[in-house]
């Protein structure tokens, strides 16, 4: 077809530009598809209904009954005898195409359809991109709302910016509770219309692959999102202060998740309602928790500073309920508590500790001595940690002789509450073994060592067992369990859904889920009482 691009995600203009540069557009197309898959699978809320073919028996029954309603005797019409309230509930849970079809079959069904709060998932419409856009426009125009959930992820909106603006106006006027809005790039910085900020009904909002409109008008203008409890921003071009403005305009916001911010993010967390903040795969200059009395989780994963060689400043000023904190990276993060920057030689005091943290996760390159030696310094700052997660980052440097300072004194007293340690991506490096030797004699009850996937390293189970036996010679009462990872190198990709799941006490345990069961693992060491038990 003339003018039609052979790519899924790259528009003809971008493809032509890449070819002029000698770059294969298919590479960008594949990389973009991988990014979109990651965003849709790991970061966005799951669609609430399924379009699994063939159409469900119940959908067929509902439409068949509706189509024949006038001709069927009352004793044979099993659907029409149901009250409208129940029918609305049923219709609202159908894929949008099936739900809309019921409206043309009988006057009662049209009344039922128009009085539902439908779920619109454009991925379930299945036509071409242009007809998906037209179908979405038709549904949003014809239904009076409100819409329970709207997930729009299939359109190349650079070619449909007028329709996009109209969609947001309709959603603002008719009301939507749950909105997911993702652009099909390229370009990946299509501007979102200002009408986004007028959707006052939204409770959960996820946006992906856009350019955020200027939020300067939000500042001091009162609450723009009075009901918003969950906000996800995925690979969105933003200006300085835009996230701060959106948070300030959302007085009941509990979950803030940011992915793929490629301009140096400077985040000041001031919120009476936030419980969870997640930032992953982003360029971050600083994160400052200024005042967050309800904040329970602060998760920083896979970030870096905009300027090469500089560290991201992470400051905790006021977060009395902070329970889970990670992934702190010595060498990439500089930690500040109150007015104090944590560095070698800092004396432990109440002003340099966060007593509320019970679960701590550190990403450490044990091949870099200066980074490995910051582990004791960080542990001093969190004296009540019960569960410690260590992710060993790959490093091609030789650690040389590494001696960690865990002598009697403040550092050891700070470790008195640690009962369980999970050490991931163990490769038997000298720095890793030195760290384990230093921590095993302490008060740990259980240490779970997860060796790196042998598919990505020549490191074998036998070598891992030997290295751990070397480290476990100093065990007093610690039970050590060796597991073998079956996941990707460097650990599992971060998931917003799992990180903000408060039914799971430990959000960092999700990156360790791809391992053999204990029955397939090896016990390295345990005390006599455990052995007898």
C-alpha positions as CSV (number, residue, x, y, z in Angstrom):
1,X,0.0,0.0,0.0
2,X,1.4,3.4,-1.0
3,X,2.8,5.4,1.9
4,X,2.6,2.6,4.3
5,X,5.6,2.0,6.5
6,X,7.0,-1.5,6.7
7,X,7.9,-0.9,10.4
8,X,5.8,-1.4,13.5
9,X,7.1,1.6,15.4
10,X,9.2,3.8,13.0
11,X,7.5,6.4,10.8
12,X,8.6,6.8,7.2
13,X,10.3,10.2,7.9
14,X,12.5,8.7,10.6
15,X,13.2,5.6,8.5
16,X,14.4,7.8,5.6
17,X,16.5,9.9,7.9
18,X,18.2,6.8,9.5
19,X,19.0,5.4,6.0
20,X,20.7,8.7,5.0
21,X,22.9,8.2,8.1
22,X,23.7,4.7,7.1
23,X,21.7,3.2,9.9
24,X,19.3,0.3,9.5
25,X,15.8,1.4,10.6
26,X,14.9,-2.2,11.5
27,X,17.4,-2.0,14.4
28,X,15.6,1.0,15.9
29,X,12.2,-0.7,15.2
30,X,13.3,-3.8,17.1
31,X,14.8,-1.9,20.0
32,X,11.6,0.2,20.2
33,X,9.4,-2.9,20.2
34,X,11.5,-4.3,23.1
35,X,11.1,-1.1,25.0
36,X,7.3,-1.0,24.4
37,X,7.1,-4.7,25.5
38,X,9.0,-3.9,28.7
39,X,6.8,-0.9,29.4
40,X,3.5,-2.8,28.7
41,X,4.5,-6.0,30.6
42,X,6.5,-4.7,33.6
43,X,5.4,-1.1,34.1
44,X,1.8,-0.6,33.0
45,X,-1.2,-1.9,34.9
46,X,-2.5,-5.1,33.3
47,X,-5.6,-4.8,31.1
48,X,-8.7,-5.8,33.2
49,X,-10.4,-7.9,30.6
50,X,-9.3,-10.5,28.0
51,X,-9.9,-10.7,24.3
52,X,-8.7,-14.3,24.1
53,X,-10.0,-15.9,20.9
54,X,-12.4,-17.4,20.2
55,X,-14.9,-15.1,21.8
56,X,-16.0,-16.4,25.2
57,X,-19.0,-18.6,25.3
58,X,-20.7,-16.1,27.6
59,X,-20.1,-13.3,25.2
60,X,-21.7,-15.3,22.4
61,X,-24.6,-16.3,24.6
62,X,-25.2,-12.7,25.7
63,X,-25.3,-11.4,22.1
64,X,-27.3,-14.4,20.8
65,X,-29.9,-13.9,23.6
66,X,-30.1,-10.2,22.9
67,X,-30.5,-10.7,19.2
68,X,-33.4,-13.0,19.6
69,X,-35.0,-11.4,22.7
70,X,-38.3,-10.5,21.1
71,X,-38.8,-14.0,19.6
72,X,-37.9,-16.1,22.6
73,X,-40.5,-17.2,25.1
74,X,-39.9,-16.0,28.7
75,X,-39.0,-19.5,29.8
76,X,-36.2,-19.7,27.2
77,X,-34.7,-16.2,27.6
78,X,-32.1,-16.7,30.4
79,X,-30.4,-13.3,30.0
80,X,-33.2,-10.8,29.5
81,X,-34.8,-11.7,32.8
82,X,-31.8,-10.4,34.7
83,X,-32.1,-7.0,36.2
84,X,-30.5,-4.0,34.5
85,X,-28.0,-3.6,37.3
86,X,-26.5,-7.0,36.8
87,X,-26.6,-6.7,33.0
88,X,-24.6,-3.4,33.2
89,X,-22.0,-5.2,35.4
90,X,-21.7,-8.0,32.8
91,X,-21.6,-5.7,29.8
92,X,-18.9,-3.5,31.4
93,X,-16.6,-6.5,31.8
94,X,-16.8,-7.6,28.1
95,X,-14.2,-6.6,25.5
96,X,-15.3,-3.3,24.2
97,X,-16.3,-4.6,20.7
98,X,-18.6,-7.2,22.2
99,X,-20.1,-4.7,24.7
100,X,-20.8,-2.1,22.0
101,X,-22.4,-4.7,19.7
102,X,-25.1,-5.4,22.2
103,X,-26.4,-1.8,21.7
104,X,-27.6,-2.3,18.1
105,X,-29.6,-5.5,18.9
106,X,-32.5,-4.2,21.0
107,X,-33.6,-1.0,22.7
108,X,-33.1,-2.5,26.1
109,X,-29.6,-3.4,25.3
110,X,-28.8,0.0,24.0
111,X,-30.1,1.5,27.3
112,X,-27.9,-1.0,29.2
113,X,-24.8,-0.3,27.1
114,X,-25.2,3.5,27.5
115,X,-25.6,3.2,31.3
116,X,-22.5,1.1,31.8
117,X,-19.0,2.3,32.8
118,X,-17.2,0.5,30.0
119,X,-13.6,-0.7,29.7
120,X,-11.9,0.5,26.5
121,X,-8.7,-1.4,25.6
122,X,-7.7,-0.5,22.1
123,X,-5.3,-3.5,21.9
124,X,-8.5,-5.6,21.8
125,X,-9.9,-3.9,18.7
126,X,-7.4,-5.6,16.4
127,X,-7.8,-3.5,13.2
128,X,-5.0,-1.4,11.5
129,X,-3.6,1.6,13.3
130,X,-5.7,4.1,11.5
131,X,-8.9,2.2,12.1
132,X,-8.0,1.7,15.7
133,X,-7.8,5.4,16.1
134,X,-11.2,5.9,14.3
135,X,-12.8,3.2,16.5
136,X,-11.6,4.8,19.7
137,X,-12.9,8.1,18.5
138,X,-16.3,6.6,17.7
139,X,-16.6,4.9,21.1
140,X,-15.5,8.0,23.1
141,X,-17.9,10.3,21.1
142,X,-20.9,8.0,21.3
143,X,-20.8,6.8,24.9
144,X,-21.9,9.3,27.6
145,X,-19.4,7.9,30.2
146,X,-18.0,7.7,32.7
147,X,-15.4,5.2,31.5
148,X,-14.1,2.8,34.2
149,X,-10.8,2.1,32.4
150,X,-9.3,3.3,29.2
151,X,-6.0,1.8,27.9
152,X,-4.8,3.4,24.6
153,X,-1.5,2.0,23.5
154,X,-1.8,1.1,19.8
155,X,-2.0,4.4,17.8
156,X,0.9,6.4,16.2
157,X,-0.3,9.7,17.6
158,X,2.1,11.9,15.7
159,X,-0.3,11.6,12.8
160,X,-3.4,12.0,14.9
161,X,-2.7,14.9,17.3
162,X,-6.1,16.5,16.7
163,X,-7.8,13.2,17.6
164,X,-5.6,12.9,20.7
165,X,-6.7,16.4,21.9
166,X,-10.3,15.5,21.3
167,X,-9.9,12.2,23.3
168,X,-8.6,14.0,26.3
169,X,-11.3,16.6,26.1
170,X,-14.0,13.9,26.0
171,X,-12.4,11.9,28.9
172,X,-12.3,15.1,30.9
173,X,-15.9,15.9,30.2
174,X,-17.3,12.4,30.5
175,X,-14.9,11.1,33.3
176,X,-12.4,8.2,33.4
177,X,-11.2,6.4,36.5
178,X,-8.2,4.5,35.1
179,X,-6.2,5.9,32.1
180,X,-3.2,4.4,30.3
181,X,-2.0,6.5,27.4
182,X,1.0,5.3,25.4
183,X,2.2,6.6,22.1
184,X,3.6,4.4,19.3
185,X,6.8,6.1,18.4
186,X,8.4,7.6,16.3
187,X,8.8,10.4,17.1
188,X,8.8,9.6,20.7
189,X,8.3,13.2,22.0
190,X,4.8,13.9,20.6
191,X,3.4,16.6,22.9
192,X,0.5,15.7,25.2
193,X,-2.3,18.4,25.0
194,X,-2.9,20.5,28.1
195,X,-6.3,18.9,28.3
196,X,-4.5,16.1,30.2
197,X,-4.5,18.3,33.3
198,X,-8.3,18.8,33.1
199,X,-9.1,15.1,33.7
200,X,-10.1,15.6,37.3
201,X,-11.9,12.2,37.7
202,X,-8.8,10.1,37.1
203,X,-7.7,7.8,39.9
204,X,-4.8,6.0,38.2
205,X,-2.8,7.6,35.3
206,X,0.0,6.1,33.3
207,X,1.6,7.9,30.3
208,X,4.3,6.6,28.1
209,X,6.5,7.9,25.2
210,X,5.3,11.5,25.1
211,X,6.5,15.1,25.8
212,X,4.8,16.4,28.9
213,X,3.1,19.8,28.5
214,X,4.4,22.7,30.5
215,X,3.2,22.3,34.1
216,X,4.0,25.9,35.1
217,X,0.3,26.7,35.1
218,X,-0.3,24.0,37.7
219,X,1.8,25.7,40.3
220,X,-0.4,27.5,42.8
221,X,-3.5,26.7,40.8
222,X,-4.9,24.2,43.3
223,X,-5.5,20.5,42.8
224,X,-5.7,19.4,39.2
225,X,-5.9,15.7,40.0
226,X,-8.0,15.7,43.3
227,X,-8.6,11.9,43.1
228,X,-5.3,10.6,41.6
229,X,-3.7,7.9,43.7
230,X,-1.3,6.3,41.3
231,X,0.9,8.1,38.7
232,X,3.3,6.3,36.2
233,X,5.5,8.3,33.8
234,X,7.4,6.1,31.3
235,X,9.9,7.5,28.8
236,X,8.4,10.9,28.9
237,X,10.3,14.1,28.0
238,X,9.8,16.5,30.9
239,X,11.0,19.9,32.1
240,X,12.5,20.7,35.4
241,X,9.9,20.8,38.2
242,X,7.2,19.1,36.1
243,X,7.0,16.0,38.3
244,X,7.1,18.2,41.5
245,X,4.2,20.2,40.1
246,X,2.1,17.1,39.3
247,X,2.7,15.7,42.8
248,X,1.8,19.0,44.4
249,X,-1.4,19.0,42.3
250,X,-2.4,15.5,43.5
251,X,-3.3,15.7,47.2
252,X,-4.1,12.0,47.7
253,X,-1.3,10.5,45.5
254,X,0.1,7.4,47.0
255,X,2.3,5.8,44.3
256,X,4.7,7.7,42.0
257,X,6.6,5.7,39.4
258,X,9.1,7.1,36.9
259,X,10.9,5.2,34.1
260,X,13.2,6.3,31.3
261,X,13.7,10.0,32.2
262,X,16.7,10.9,30.0
263,X,17.0,14.5,31.1
264,X,18.7,14.9,34.5
265,X,15.8,14.5,36.9
266,X,15.8,16.6,40.0
267,X,13.1,15.4,42.3
268,X,12.0,17.1,45.6
269,X,9.5,14.9,47.4
270,X,7.0,17.0,49.3
271,X,3.8,15.1,49.9
272,X,1.4,14.3,52.8
273,X,0.1,11.2,50.9
274,X,2.9,9.5,49.0
275,X,3.6,5.9,50.2
276,X,5.8,4.6,47.4
277,X,8.3,6.3,45.0
278,X,10.0,4.3,42.3
279,X,12.5,5.6,39.8
280,X,14.1,3.2,37.3
281,X,16.4,3.3,34.2
282,X,16.5,7.1,34.5
283,X,19.1,9.9,34.4
284,X,18.9,11.4,37.9
285,X,20.8,14.3,39.4
286,X,19.3,14.3,42.8
287,X,16.4,13.0,44.8
288,X,15.5,14.8,48.0
289,X,12.9,13.5,50.4
290,X,12.0,16.9,51.9
291,X,8.8,16.0,53.8
292,X,7.0,12.7,53.3
293,X,5.3,11.6,56.5
294,X,3.6,8.5,54.9
295,X,6.5,7.4,52.6
296,X,7.2,3.6,53.1
297,X,9.2,2.7,50.0
298,X,11.9,4.6,48.1
299,X,13.2,2.5,45.2
300,X,16.0,3.8,42.8
301,X,16.9,1.2,40.2
302,X,19.3,1.4,37.3
303,X,19.8,5.2,37.3
304,X,22.8,7.3,36.5
305,X,23.9,11.0,36.6
306,X,23.5,13.2,33.5
307,X,27.2,14.1,33.7
308,X,29.6,11.2,33.3
309,X,31.6,10.5,36.4
310,X,29.3,12.3,38.8
311,X,27.1,10.7,41.5
312,X,23.4,11.1,42.1
313,X,22.7,12.7,45.4
314,X,20.0,10.9,47.5
315,X,19.0,12.9,50.6
316,X,16.5,11.9,53.3
317,X,15.4,14.8,55.4
318,X,12.0,13.8,56.8
319,X,10.5,10.3,56.2
320,X,9.6,8.9,59.6
321,X,7.8,5.8,58.1
322,X,10.4,4.8,55.5
323,X,10.5,1.0,55.7
324,X,12.1,-0.3,52.4
325,X,15.0,1.6,50.7
326,X,17.2,0.6,47.7
327,X,18.9,0.0,45.4
328,X,21.7,2.2,46.9
329,X,24.9,2.0,44.8
330,X,28.2,3.0,46.3
331,X,30.1,4.9,43.6
332,X,26.9,6.0,41.9
333,X,24.9,7.4,44.8
334,X,26.0,9.8,47.5
335,X,23.8,9.4,50.5
336,X,22.7,12.4,52.6
337,X,20.8,12.2,55.9
338,X,19.5,15.4,57.3
339,X,22.3,17.9,56.8
340,X,25.1,15.3,56.7
341,X,26.6,13.7,53.6
342,X,27.7,10.2,54.5
343,X,31.3,9.5,53.7
344,X,34.3,7.6,55.2
345,X,35.1,8.7,58.7
346,X,31.6,10.1,59.6
347,X,30.8,9.4,63.2
348,X,27.5,7.6,63.8
349,X,24.8,9.6,65.6
350,X,21.1,10.0,65.7
351,X,21.4,12.8,63.1
352,X,23.0,10.4,60.6
353,X,20.6,7.4,60.9
354,X,17.2,6.5,59.6
355,X,15.8,4.2,62.3
356,X,12.6,3.3,60.5
357,X,14.2,1.3,57.6
358,X,13.8,-2.5,58.0
359,X,14.6,-3.6,54.5
360,X,17.7,-2.3,52.7
361,X,19.1,-3.2,49.2
362,X,22.6,-2.3,48.0
363,X,24.1,-2.8,44.6
364,X,27.9,-3.1,45.0
365,X,30.9,-3.6,42.7
366,X,33.1,-5.5,45.1
367,X,35.9,-5.3,42.5
368,X,36.2,-1.5,43.4
369,X,37.6,-1.3,46.9
370,X,36.4,2.3,47.5
371,X,32.8,1.2,46.7
372,X,33.0,-2.0,48.8
373,X,34.3,-0.1,51.8
374,X,31.2,2.2,51.7
375,X,29.0,-0.8,52.6
376,X,29.8,-0.6,56.3
377,X,29.2,3.2,56.1
378,X,25.8,2.7,54.6
379,X,24.9,0.1,57.2
380,X,25.7,2.5,60.0
381,X,22.9,4.8,58.7
382,X,20.2,2.1,59.0
383,X,20.7,0.5,62.4
384,X,17.4,-1.4,62.5
385,X,17.7,-3.3,59.2
386,X,16.2,-6.8,59.5
387,X,16.7,-8.0,55.9
388,X,19.7,-7.0,53.8
389,X,19.8,-7.5,50.0
390,X,23.1,-7.3,48.2
391,X,23.3,-7.3,44.4
392,X,26.9,-7.9,43.3
393,X,27.5,-5.8,40.2
394,X,29.8,-7.2,37.5
395,X,33.2,-5.6,37.5
396,X,36.2,-6.3,35.3
397,X,38.7,-4.8,37.7
398,X,40.8,-6.8,40.2
399,X,39.9,-6.0,43.8
400,X,43.3,-6.8,45.1
401,X,43.3,-7.5,48.8
402,X,40.1,-6.3,50.3
403,X,39.6,-6.0,54.1
404,X,36.3,-4.6,55.2
405,X,36.2,-2.8,58.6
406,X,33.5,-4.6,60.6
407,X,35.3,-4.4,63.9
408,X,33.7,-3.9,67.3
409,X,32.0,-0.6,67.7
410,X,29.3,1.5,66.0
411,X,29.3,-0.6,62.8
412,X,28.7,-3.9,64.6
413,X,26.1,-2.4,66.8
414,X,24.3,-1.2,63.7
415,X,24.2,-4.8,62.5
416,X,22.6,-6.3,65.6
417,X,19.1,-6.5,64.0
418,X,20.0,-8.1,60.7
419,X,18.5,-11.5,60.6
420,X,18.5,-12.4,56.9
421,X,20.7,-11.5,53.9
422,X,20.1,-12.2,50.2
423,X,23.3,-12.0,48.1
424,X,22.5,-12.1,44.4
425,X,24.8,-12.6,41.3
426,X,27.5,-14.3,43.4
427,X,30.5,-15.1,41.1
428,X,33.1,-16.1,43.7
429,X,35.2,-12.9,43.2
430,X,37.8,-12.1,45.9
431,X,35.9,-9.0,47.0
432,X,32.6,-11.0,47.4
433,X,34.3,-13.7,49.5
434,X,36.0,-11.1,51.7
435,X,32.6,-9.4,52.3
436,X,30.9,-12.7,53.2
437,X,33.7,-13.6,55.6
438,X,33.2,-10.3,57.3
439,X,29.4,-10.6,57.7
440,X,29.0,-14.3,58.4
441,X,30.3,-14.1,62.0
442,X,27.7,-11.5,62.9
443,X,24.2,-12.0,64.1
444,X,22.7,-13.3,60.8
445,X,20.3,-16.2,61.1
446,X,20.0,-17.0,57.3
447,X,22.1,-16.1,54.3
448,X,20.7,-16.9,50.9
449,X,23.5,-16.9,48.2
450,X,22.2,-16.8,44.6
451,X,25.0,-17.5,42.2
452,X,25.0,-15.9,38.7
453,X,23.3,-17.8,36.0
454,X,25.9,-20.3,34.6
455,X,24.6,-19.6,31.1
456,X,26.2,-16.2,31.2
457,X,29.4,-17.0,33.1
458,X,31.9,-19.8,33.3
459,X,31.5,-19.8,37.0
460,X,30.2,-23.3,38.0
461,X,28.2,-24.6,40.9
462,X,31.2,-26.6,42.1
463,X,33.4,-23.4,42.2
464,X,30.6,-21.5,43.9
465,X,30.3,-24.2,46.6
466,X,34.0,-24.2,47.1
467,X,34.2,-20.4,47.5
468,X,31.3,-20.4,49.9
469,X,32.9,-23.2,52.0
470,X,36.0,-20.9,52.2
471,X,33.9,-18.0,53.4
472,X,31.7,-20.1,55.7
473,X,34.6,-21.4,57.9
474,X,33.9,-18.5,60.2
475,X,30.2,-19.3,60.5
476,X,28.9,-19.4,64.1
477,X,25.1,-19.6,63.9
478,X,24.3,-18.6,60.4
479,X,22.5,-21.0,58.0
480,X,23.8,-20.5,54.5
481,X,21.8,-21.6,51.5
482,X,23.2,-21.7,47.9
483,X,20.8,-21.2,45.0
484,X,21.5,-21.0,41.3
485,X,19.9,-18.2,39.3
486,X,18.0,-19.1,36.1
487,X,17.3,-15.5,35.3
488,X,19.0,-12.9,33.1
489,X,22.5,-11.6,33.8
490,X,22.3,-8.8,36.3
491,X,19.0,-9.9,37.7
492,X,15.4,-9.5,36.7
493,X,14.1,-6.3,35.2
494,X,12.4,-4.0,37.7
495,X,8.6,-4.1,37.8
496,X,6.5,-1.2,38.9
497,X,3.6,-3.5,39.6
498,X,5.6,-5.6,42.1
499,X,7.4,-2.7,43.6
500,X,4.1,-1.0,44.6
501,X,2.4,-4.1,45.7
502,X,1.9,-3.5,49.4
503,X,0.6,-7.1,49.9
504,X,4.3,-8.1,49.5
505,X,6.3,-6.9,52.5
506,X,9.6,-7.0,50.7
507,X,9.6,-5.3,47.2
508,X,13.3,-6.3,46.6
509,X,12.6,-10.0,46.8
510,X,11.0,-9.9,43.3
511,X,14.4,-9.6,41.6
512,X,15.4,-12.9,43.1
513,X,12.4,-14.9,42.0
514,X,14.0,-16.7,39.1
515,X,15.9,-19.4,41.1
516,X,15.8,-23.1,41.8
517,X,13.8,-24.2,44.8
518,X,15.6,-25.0,48.0
519,X,15.2,-28.7,47.3
520,X,17.5,-28.2,44.3
521,X,20.0,-26.1,46.2
522,X,22.8,-26.8,48.7
523,X,23.2,-26.1,52.4
524,X,26.7,-24.7,53.0
525,X,26.8,-24.4,56.8
526,X,24.6,-24.3,59.9
527,X,25.0,-24.7,63.6
528,X,24.6,-27.9,65.5
529,X,21.1,-27.1,66.8
530,X,19.9,-26.5,63.2
531,X,21.6,-29.7,62.0
532,X,19.8,-31.8,64.7
533,X,16.5,-30.1,63.8
